[in-house]
Amino acid sequence: MEEALKHPVFKTVAAVAQEKNVSAYAIGGFVRDLLLHRPSQDIDIVVVGNGMELAEAVAAKLGNCKVSLFKNFGTAMFRYKGMEVEFVGARKESYRADSRKPLVEEGTLEDDQKRRDFTINALAISLNAADYGTLIDPFGGIPHLDERLIRTPLEPGITFSDDPLRMMRAIRFASQLNFRIDESTFRAIRENRERLNIISTERILDEFNKIMLSPEPSRGILLLDEAGLLELFFPELTALKGVERIDGTGHKDNFLHTLMVVDTLSLHSEDLWLRWAALLHDIGKPATKKYIRGQGWTFYGHNHVGERMTARIFNRLKLPQNEKMRYVQKLVNLHMRPIVLAEEVVTDSAVRRLLFDAGDDIDDLMTLAEADITSRNEEKVKRFLHNFRIVRQKLKEVEEKDSIRNFQPPISGEEIIATFNLPPCRLIGNIKNAIKEAILDGIISNNYEEAKAYMFKIAEELLKDSPEKK
């Protein structure tokens, strides 16, 4: 800690605070992460006085950093050498039952620490000349860090009723830091769960995405489910829970399977949207579940249903309605294709089609498919993973030989029109599609000469009975 406090920001804050006769403290997440030896790019400074005024003076002394002022919130922020430094005046808060927006007034450091969400986030370090570097811990945050415990500074029922987003934050910190939640704190989350309904979807999903990016996302998702929060904003996910049995035959618990897939994939990728694809890959199973005597449980078409559900879920949860959503949809739709290849003889034609459909997302699709193998049968898992290695090698060989990824047929629609003197019509698309299918099936190579020769061959058959040439 002593080394960290030599940072120019802290030294400058201390000097300017003394000049202006105000008290300043580093507080919150930066202090927590410093004590946990975690990297942090954010410094929060609480000022017993005017935080915006101190921020502008500190920024000027550091070298005219550009200060952003948020007068409605009484905060100011600037960036300095990769660090984001935020200043706020110490305050105390009170809440109304129908809102998470507090009534705010000036307060002391103690008032400010009381309004913090958890004891580990209420830690402060003095930046004042008289006791520079002194750790101020009124609620036992240090022992709670040692115990890896999430607990509220004040009575948890009041804390969560006042600001229900803190329930999501408690679970997010437990997931990110691999901490446990104090029993009375977790009980208060369950008791106040309905209060989450006053929080905007955007704020909830911001916390949920941080859980998704934690080292073991299932930890946070299971806590959300146990607390009764998950069903409030993500009922499609909780609908995966449970095992139904008919004639003594049951299917796997698709909720637990999904969490295993997310965790396994998270060992190989930190990409948020690939993790979302893992989370939603079986989301269509409840809608397609059917028991057929002699076959057992089936989920035919769950990938197609899941693709459509993904769009609805992204829309309702205010997630991006752009290429990120389309990426997740594509992987949800295609997630079974590599598994089918791994179960069968891998033909060049099947590999070409997978490459064509997946395009640049083929590597992510393979990573998802490999994570989807969660059988308790070790031999089965080994066999599938061995076969996936064969599929990956085949993908590489076919791509090098045929350049299929993201390819466009070598013959354009315009050339077909000019060659056969055709008006715009369906026949042009049929000829173009026939050339594409011939390349994917390996009948011809992906080059202009063979494609042109095939165009004349297929056109002769298609034009024979075509009304466009009559």
C-alpha positions as CSV (number, residue, x, y, z in Angstrom):
1,M,0.0,0.0,0.0
2,E,2.9,2.3,0.8
3,E,4.2,2.0,-2.7
4,A,0.8,2.7,-4.3
5,L,0.4,5.9,-2.2
6,K,3.5,7.4,-3.9
7,H,1.4,7.8,-7.1
8,P,1.4,11.4,-8.3
9,V,-2.4,11.7,-8.0
10,F,-2.4,10.9,-4.3
11,K,0.5,13.2,-3.5
12,T,-1.1,16.0,-5.5
13,V,-4.5,15.5,-3.9
14,A,-2.9,15.7,-0.5
15,A,-1.0,18.9,-1.3
16,V,-4.0,20.7,-2.9
17,A,-6.4,19.5,-0.1
18,Q,-4.1,21.0,2.5
19,E,-3.9,24.3,0.5
20,K,-7.7,24.5,0.4
21,N,-8.1,23.3,4.0
22,V,-10.4,20.3,3.1
23,S,-10.1,16.6,3.9
24,A,-9.7,14.0,1.2
25,Y,-9.7,10.2,1.2
26,A,-9.2,7.4,-1.3
27,I,-12.2,5.2,-0.9
28,G,-14.1,2.2,-2.2
29,G,-13.1,-0.2,-4.9
30,F,-9.6,1.1,-5.3
31,V,-8.8,0.5,-1.7
32,R,-10.4,-2.9,-1.7
33,D,-8.5,-4.0,-4.8
34,L,-5.2,-2.6,-3.5
35,L,-5.6,-4.8,-0.4
36,L,-6.5,-7.8,-2.5
37,H,-3.5,-7.1,-4.8
38,R,-5.9,-6.8,-7.8
39,P,-5.2,-4.3,-10.6
40,S,-7.4,-1.3,-10.7
41,Q,-7.7,1.6,-13.1
42,D,-10.2,3.6,-11.1
43,I,-9.5,5.9,-8.2
44,D,-12.4,7.3,-6.1
45,I,-11.7,10.3,-4.0
46,V,-14.2,11.5,-1.4
47,V,-13.8,15.1,-0.2
48,V,-15.3,16.6,3.0
49,G,-16.0,19.8,1.1
50,N,-16.4,20.7,-2.6
51,G,-15.3,17.7,-4.6
52,M,-15.6,19.4,-8.0
53,E,-13.5,22.3,-7.0
54,L,-10.7,20.1,-5.6
55,A,-10.8,18.0,-8.8
56,E,-10.2,21.0,-11.0
57,A,-7.4,22.2,-8.8
58,V,-5.7,18.8,-8.8
59,A,-6.1,18.4,-12.6
60,A,-4.5,21.8,-13.2
61,K,-1.6,20.9,-11.0
62,L,-1.0,17.5,-12.7
63,G,-0.9,19.2,-16.1
64,N,-4.2,20.6,-17.2
65,C,-6.0,17.2,-17.4
66,K,-9.5,17.7,-19.0
67,V,-12.1,17.6,-16.2
68,S,-15.6,16.4,-16.8
69,L,-18.1,17.9,-14.3
70,F,-21.4,16.3,-13.4
71,K,-23.1,19.0,-11.4
72,N,-26.3,17.2,-10.8
73,F,-24.4,14.5,-9.0
74,G,-21.7,16.7,-7.5
75,T,-19.0,14.7,-9.0
76,A,-16.0,15.3,-11.3
77,M,-13.7,13.0,-13.2
78,F,-10.4,13.2,-15.2
79,R,-8.0,10.7,-16.7
80,Y,-4.3,10.7,-15.8
81,K,-1.8,8.3,-17.2
82,G,-4.3,5.5,-17.8
83,M,-6.1,6.1,-14.5
84,E,-9.7,7.4,-14.2
85,V,-9.9,9.6,-11.1
86,E,-13.3,10.6,-9.7
87,F,-14.0,13.1,-7.0
88,V,-17.2,13.4,-5.0
89,G,-18.2,15.4,-1.9
90,A,-18.9,13.4,1.2
91,R,-22.6,13.0,1.6
92,K,-25.3,11.2,3.4
93,E,-28.4,9.8,1.8
94,S,-32.0,8.9,2.6
95,Y,-34.4,7.0,0.3
96,R,-38.1,6.9,-0.5
97,A,-39.8,3.5,-0.8
98,D,-40.8,4.0,-4.4
99,S,-37.4,5.0,-5.8
100,R,-33.8,4.1,-5.7
101,K,-32.8,7.8,-6.2
102,P,-31.7,9.1,-2.8
103,L,-32.2,12.5,-1.2
104,V,-28.6,13.7,-0.8
105,E,-27.1,16.3,1.5
106,E,-23.5,17.1,2.5
107,G,-22.0,14.8,5.2
108,T,-18.9,13.6,6.9
109,L,-16.5,10.8,6.0
110,E,-18.4,8.6,8.4
111,D,-21.7,9.5,6.7
112,D,-20.2,8.6,3.4
113,Q,-18.9,5.3,4.6
114,K,-22.3,4.4,6.0
115,R,-23.9,4.8,2.6
116,R,-21.5,2.4,0.9
117,D,-23.0,-0.9,-0.2
118,F,-20.6,-3.4,1.5
119,T,-18.0,-3.3,4.3
120,I,-15.2,-4.1,1.9
121,N,-16.2,-1.1,-0.2
122,A,-16.4,1.3,2.8
123,L,-12.6,1.2,3.4
124,A,-10.9,4.6,3.1
125,I,-7.2,5.8,3.1
126,S,-6.5,9.3,4.4
127,L,-4.8,11.6,2.0
128,N,-4.4,14.3,4.6
129,A,-1.0,15.6,5.8
130,A,-1.7,14.8,9.5
131,D,-2.4,11.1,9.0
132,Y,-1.5,10.4,5.3
133,G,-1.8,6.7,4.4
134,T,-3.9,5.8,7.5
135,L,-6.5,3.1,6.8
136,I,-10.0,3.9,8.1
137,D,-12.2,0.9,8.6
138,P,-15.3,1.5,10.7
139,F,-17.2,-1.6,9.7
140,G,-14.7,-4.5,9.8
141,G,-13.9,-4.5,6.1
142,I,-10.4,-5.7,6.6
143,P,-11.4,-8.9,8.5
144,H,-14.1,-9.4,5.9
145,L,-11.5,-9.3,3.2
146,D,-9.5,-11.9,5.1
147,E,-12.7,-14.0,5.5
148,R,-13.7,-13.4,1.9
149,L,-17.1,-12.2,3.0
150,I,-19.7,-9.9,1.5
151,R,-21.6,-8.0,4.3
152,T,-23.4,-4.7,4.4
153,P,-22.2,-1.9,6.7
154,L,-25.7,-1.3,8.1
155,E,-28.8,-3.5,8.5
156,P,-29.0,-5.4,5.2
157,G,-32.8,-5.1,4.8
158,I,-32.5,-1.3,4.9
159,T,-29.5,-1.4,2.5
160,F,-31.3,-3.4,-0.1
161,S,-34.7,-1.8,0.2
162,D,-33.0,1.6,-0.2
163,D,-31.1,0.6,-3.3
164,P,-32.1,-2.8,-4.7
165,L,-29.3,-2.8,-7.3
166,R,-27.0,-3.6,-4.4
167,M,-28.6,-7.1,-4.4
168,M,-27.2,-7.6,-7.9
169,R,-23.9,-6.0,-6.8
170,A,-23.5,-8.4,-3.8
171,I,-23.8,-11.4,-6.1
172,R,-21.6,-9.8,-8.7
173,F,-18.8,-9.2,-6.1
174,A,-19.2,-12.8,-4.8
175,S,-18.8,-14.1,-8.3
176,Q,-15.9,-11.8,-9.3
177,L,-13.9,-12.2,-6.1
178,N,-14.9,-15.8,-5.2
179,F,-16.3,-14.5,-1.9
180,R,-19.3,-15.8,0.1
181,I,-22.3,-13.7,1.1
182,D,-23.0,-13.3,4.8
183,E,-26.0,-15.4,5.8
184,S,-28.1,-12.5,7.1
185,T,-27.1,-10.4,4.0
186,F,-28.2,-13.2,1.7
187,R,-31.5,-13.7,3.6
188,A,-32.2,-9.9,3.2
189,I,-31.6,-10.3,-0.6
190,R,-34.3,-13.0,-0.8
191,E,-36.7,-11.0,1.4
192,N,-36.3,-7.9,-0.8
193,R,-36.1,-9.6,-4.1
194,E,-39.3,-7.9,-5.5
195,R,-37.7,-4.5,-5.0
196,L,-35.5,-5.3,-8.0
197,N,-38.5,-4.4,-10.2
198,I,-37.9,-0.7,-9.6
199,I,-34.4,-1.0,-11.2
200,S,-34.0,-0.3,-14.9
201,T,-33.2,-3.3,-17.1
202,E,-30.0,-1.6,-18.3
203,R,-28.6,-1.4,-14.7
204,I,-29.5,-5.0,-14.0
205,L,-27.9,-6.2,-17.2
206,D,-24.8,-4.2,-16.5
207,E,-24.3,-6.2,-13.3
208,F,-25.3,-9.4,-15.0
209,N,-22.7,-9.0,-17.7
210,K,-20.1,-8.4,-15.1
211,I,-21.1,-11.8,-13.6
212,M,-20.9,-13.3,-17.1
213,L,-17.3,-12.0,-17.3
214,S,-16.3,-13.4,-13.9
215,P,-13.9,-16.4,-13.8
216,E,-16.7,-18.8,-13.0
217,P,-20.0,-17.3,-14.2
218,S,-22.1,-20.2,-12.8
219,R,-21.2,-19.1,-9.3
220,G,-23.1,-15.8,-9.7
221,I,-25.9,-17.2,-11.8
222,L,-26.7,-19.9,-9.2
223,L,-26.7,-17.3,-6.4
224,L,-29.1,-15.2,-8.5
225,D,-31.3,-18.2,-8.9
226,E,-31.1,-19.1,-5.2
227,A,-32.0,-15.6,-4.2
228,G,-35.0,-15.5,-6.5
229,L,-33.6,-12.7,-8.6
230,L,-32.9,-14.6,-11.8
231,E,-36.5,-15.4,-12.6
232,L,-37.5,-11.7,-12.2
233,F,-35.5,-10.6,-15.2
234,F,-34.5,-13.9,-17.0
235,P,-37.4,-16.4,-16.9
236,E,-36.3,-18.1,-20.1
237,L,-33.1,-19.2,-18.3
238,T,-34.9,-20.5,-15.2
239,A,-37.3,-22.4,-17.5
240,L,-34.4,-24.7,-18.3
241,K,-34.4,-26.0,-14.7
242,G,-35.5,-29.5,-13.7
243,V,-35.7,-33.1,-14.9
244,E,-38.9,-34.7,-16.2
245,R,-39.3,-38.5,-16.2
246,I,-41.7,-40.7,-18.3
247,D,-41.5,-44.5,-18.3
248,G,-38.4,-44.2,-16.0
249,T,-36.6,-42.1,-18.6
250,G,-35.4,-38.6,-17.8
251,H,-33.5,-35.9,-19.6
252,K,-30.6,-33.9,-18.2
253,D,-31.2,-30.7,-16.2
254,N,-30.6,-28.3,-19.0
255,F,-30.1,-25.4,-16.6
256,L,-27.2,-27.1,-14.9
257,H,-25.8,-28.3,-18.2
258,T,-25.9,-24.7,-19.6
259,L,-24.0,-23.4,-16.6
260,M,-21.4,-26.1,-17.1
261,V,-21.0,-25.1,-20.7
262,V,-20.6,-21.5,-19.8
263,D,-18.0,-22.3,-17.2
264,T,-16.1,-24.6,-19.5
265,L,-16.1,-22.1,-22.3
266,S,-15.0,-19.3,-19.9
267,L,-11.7,-21.3,-19.4
268,H,-10.9,-20.6,-23.0
269,S,-12.5,-17.2,-23.8
270,E,-13.2,-13.9,-22.1
271,D,-15.4,-12.8,-25.0
272,L,-18.7,-11.7,-23.4
273,W,-20.8,-12.5,-26.5
274,L,-19.3,-15.9,-27.0
275,R,-20.2,-16.5,-23.3
276,W,-23.8,-15.3,-24.1
277,A,-23.9,-17.8,-27.0
278,A,-23.0,-20.5,-24.5
279,L,-25.7,-19.3,-22.1
280,L,-28.4,-19.3,-24.8
281,H,-27.3,-22.4,-26.8
282,D,-30.1,-24.6,-25.4
283,I,-32.6,-21.9,-24.6
284,G,-35.1,-23.3,-27.1
285,K,-35.2,-26.7,-25.4
286,P,-38.2,-26.2,-23.1
287,A,-40.3,-25.1,-26.1
288,T,-39.3,-28.2,-28.2
289,K,-39.2,-30.8,-25.5
290,K,-41.1,-34.0,-26.4
291,Y,-41.2,-37.6,-25.2
292,I,-41.5,-40.2,-27.9
293,R,-41.9,-43.8,-26.8
294,G,-39.0,-45.9,-28.1
295,Q,-36.9,-42.9,-28.7
296,G,-37.0,-41.0,-25.3
297,W,-36.8,-37.3,-24.9
298,T,-36.3,-35.2,-28.0
299,F,-35.6,-31.5,-28.6
300,Y,-36.0,-31.3,-32.4
301,G,-35.3,-27.9,-33.8
302,H,-34.3,-26.3,-30.5
303,N,-31.4,-24.6,-32.2
304,H,-33.8,-22.8,-34.7
305,V,-36.2,-21.9,-31.9
306,G,-33.3,-20.7,-29.8
307,E,-32.1,-18.5,-32.6
308,R,-35.5,-16.7,-32.7
309,M,-35.7,-16.5,-28.9
310,T,-32.3,-14.9,-28.8
311,A,-33.6,-11.9,-30.7
312,R,-36.6,-11.5,-28.4
313,I,-34.3,-11.9,-25.3
314,F,-31.8,-9.3,-26.5
315,N,-34.7,-6.9,-27.3
316,R,-36.3,-7.3,-23.8
317,L,-33.1,-7.2,-21.9
318,K,-32.0,-4.1,-23.8
319,L,-28.9,-5.8,-25.2
320,P,-27.3,-4.7,-28.5
321,Q,-29.6,-5.1,-31.5
322,N,-26.7,-5.3,-33.9
323,E,-23.9,-7.6,-35.1
324,K,-23.4,-8.8,-31.5
325,M,-26.9,-10.2,-31.4
326,R,-26.6,-11.7,-34.9
327,Y,-23.3,-13.3,-33.9
328,V,-25.0,-14.9,-30.8
329,Q,-28.0,-16.0,-33.0
330,K,-25.7,-17.6,-35.5
331,L,-23.8,-19.6,-32.9
332,V,-27.0,-20.7,-31.2
333,N,-28.4,-21.9,-34.6
334,L,-25.2,-23.7,-35.6
335,H,-24.0,-25.1,-32.2
336,M,-25.0,-28.7,-33.1
337,R,-23.3,-28.8,-36.5
338,P,-19.8,-29.6,-35.3
339,I,-21.2,-32.3,-32.9
340,V,-22.9,-34.0,-35.8
341,L,-19.6,-33.9,-37.8
342,A,-17.8,-35.3,-34.8
343,E,-20.2,-38.3,-34.6
344,E,-20.0,-39.1,-38.3
345,V,-17.4,-39.6,-41.0
346,V,-16.1,-36.1,-41.8
347,T,-16.6,-35.4,-45.5
348,D,-15.1,-32.5,-47.3
349,S,-18.6,-31.4,-48.4
350,A,-19.9,-31.2,-44.9
351,V,-16.8,-29.3,-43.8
352,R,-17.2,-26.8,-46.7
353,R,-20.8,-26.2,-45.7
354,L,-19.9,-25.6,-42.1
355,L,-17.2,-23.2,-43.1
356,F,-19.5,-21.4,-45.5
357,D,-22.3,-21.0,-42.9
358,A,-20.0,-20.1,-40.0
359,G,-17.6,-17.8,-41.9
360,D,-15.2,-16.0,-39.6
361,D,-17.0,-17.3,-36.5
362,I,-15.9,-20.9,-37.2
363,D,-13.3,-21.0,-34.4
364,D,-15.7,-19.6,-31.9
365,L,-18.3,-22.1,-33.0
366,M,-15.8,-25.0,-32.5
367,T,-14.9,-23.7,-29.0
368,L,-18.6,-23.6,-28.1
369,A,-19.2,-27.1,-29.5
370,E,-16.3,-28.5,-27.5
371,A,-17.6,-26.8,-24.3
372,D,-21.0,-28.4,-25.0
373,I,-19.7,-31.9,-24.3
374,T,-20.5,-32.3,-20.6
375,S,-21.1,-36.0,-20.3
376,R,-20.1,-37.8,-17.1
377,N,-18.9,-40.6,-19.3
378,E,-15.1,-39.8,-19.6
379,E,-14.6,-42.1,-22.5
380,K,-17.4,-40.4,-24.4
381,V,-15.9,-37.0,-23.7
382,K,-12.5,-38.1,-24.8
383,R,-13.9,-39.6,-28.0
384,F,-15.8,-36.4,-28.9
385,L,-12.8,-34.2,-28.2
386,H,-10.6,-36.4,-30.3
387,N,-13.1,-36.2,-33.1
388,F,-13.3,-32.4,-32.7
389,R,-9.5,-32.3,-33.3
390,I,-10.0,-34.2,-36.5
391,V,-12.8,-31.8,-37.5
392,R,-10.6,-28.8,-36.8
393,Q,-7.8,-30.3,-38.9
394,K,-10.2,-31.0,-41.7
395,L,-11.5,-27.4,-41.5
396,K,-8.0,-26.1,-41.8
397,E,-7.2,-28.4,-44.8
398,V,-10.4,-27.6,-46.7
399,E,-10.0,-23.8,-46.1
400,E,-6.4,-23.9,-47.4
401,K,-7.5,-25.9,-50.5
402,D,-10.8,-24.4,-51.3
403,S,-11.0,-20.9,-49.7
404,I,-14.6,-21.4,-48.7
405,R,-14.8,-19.1,-45.7
406,N,-17.0,-16.1,-46.6
407,F,-16.7,-17.0,-50.3
408,Q,-18.9,-15.5,-53.0
409,P,-19.6,-17.6,-56.1
410,P,-17.0,-16.6,-58.8
411,I,-19.9,-15.9,-61.3
412,S,-22.0,-12.8,-60.6
413,G,-25.6,-12.3,-61.4
414,E,-24.7,-9.5,-63.9
415,E,-22.5,-12.0,-65.9
416,I,-25.3,-14.5,-66.0
417,I,-27.7,-11.8,-67.3
418,A,-25.2,-10.7,-70.0
419,T,-24.2,-14.2,-71.1
420,F,-27.8,-15.5,-71.6
421,N,-29.5,-12.2,-72.4
422,L,-31.9,-12.6,-69.5
423,P,-34.3,-10.1,-67.9
424,P,-34.1,-9.9,-64.0
425,C,-35.8,-13.2,-62.9
426,R,-35.6,-16.1,-60.5
427,L,-33.6,-18.2,-63.0
428,I,-30.5,-16.0,-62.4
429,G,-30.6,-16.8,-58.7
430,N,-31.1,-20.5,-59.5
431,I,-28.0,-20.6,-61.8
432,K,-25.9,-18.7,-59.2
433,N,-27.1,-21.0,-56.4
434,A,-26.4,-24.1,-58.4
435,I,-22.8,-22.9,-58.9
436,K,-22.5,-22.3,-55.1
437,E,-23.9,-25.8,-54.3
438,A,-21.5,-27.4,-56.8
439,I,-18.5,-25.8,-55.2
440,L,-19.7,-26.8,-51.7
441,D,-20.3,-30.3,-52.8
442,G,-16.8,-30.5,-54.4
443,I,-18.2,-31.1,-57.9
444,I,-16.1,-28.1,-59.1
445,S,-13.3,-26.1,-57.5
446,N,-13.8,-22.5,-56.2
447,N,-12.3,-20.8,-59.3
448,Y,-13.7,-18.7,-62.2
449,E,-12.8,-21.1,-65.0
450,E,-14.6,-24.2,-63.6
451,A,-17.5,-22.1,-62.4
452,K,-18.0,-20.6,-65.8
453,A,-17.9,-24.0,-67.5
454,Y,-20.4,-25.3,-64.9
455,M,-22.6,-22.2,-65.5
456,F,-23.1,-23.2,-69.2
457,K,-23.7,-26.8,-68.3
458,I,-26.4,-26.0,-65.7
459,A,-27.9,-23.2,-67.6
460,E,-28.6,-25.4,-70.6
461,E,-30.7,-27.7,-68.4
462,L,-32.5,-24.8,-66.6
463,L,-33.1,-22.7,-69.6
464,K,-34.7,-25.6,-71.6
465,D,-38.0,-25.3,-69.9
466,S,-37.7,-21.7,-68.7
467,P,-40.5,-19.3,-69.6
468,E,-37.9,-16.5,-69.6
469,K,-36.4,-17.9,-72.8
470,K,-39.7,-18.7,-74.6
